[in-house]
Amino acid sequence: MLTIHISFDKERSELLFIFLSLRTERKSTIITTNLSFDRCNEIFNDAVLTAALIYRLTHKSYVINMNGDSYRIKGTREWLEETN
């Protein structure tokens, strides 16, 4: 598994698109984000490229929308209760 945390400029966005294009229907890819699809342009700063990336990501994909309490916040609260 490959975990990447990077900020995106136009060149990096294009590289991600190429990477996803090469993996399409060959390998599984998991991408997590705390942003909804309608806010992805905030990351990539290019509406056309963002639309193409989302299309690549969602084609034959399982999209799991996880709403609710943060797992980390829950763990922190439990830890705080244990320490008191």
Rosetta blueprint (number, residue, H / E / L):
1 M L
2 L L
3 T L
4 I L
5 H L
6 I L
7 S L
8 F L
9 D L
10 K H
11 E H
12 R H
13 S H
14 E H
15 L H
16 L H
17 F H
18 I H
19 F H
20 L H
21 S H
22 L H
23 R H
24 T L
25 E L
26 R L
27 K L
28 S L
29 T L
30 I L
31 I L
32 T L
33 T L
34 N L
35 L L
36 S L
37 F H
38 D H
39 R H
40 C L
41 N H
42 E H
43 I H
44 F H
45 N L
46 D L
47 A H
48 V H
49 L H
50 T H
51 A H
52 A H
53 L H
54 I H
55 Y H
56 R H
57 L H
58 T H
59 H L
60 K L
61 S L
62 Y L
63 V L
64 I L
65 N L
66 M L
67 N L
68 G L
69 D L
70 S L
71 Y H
72 R H
73 I H
74 K H
75 G H
76 T H
77 R H
78 E H
79 W H
80 L H
81 E H
82 E H
83 T H
84 N L
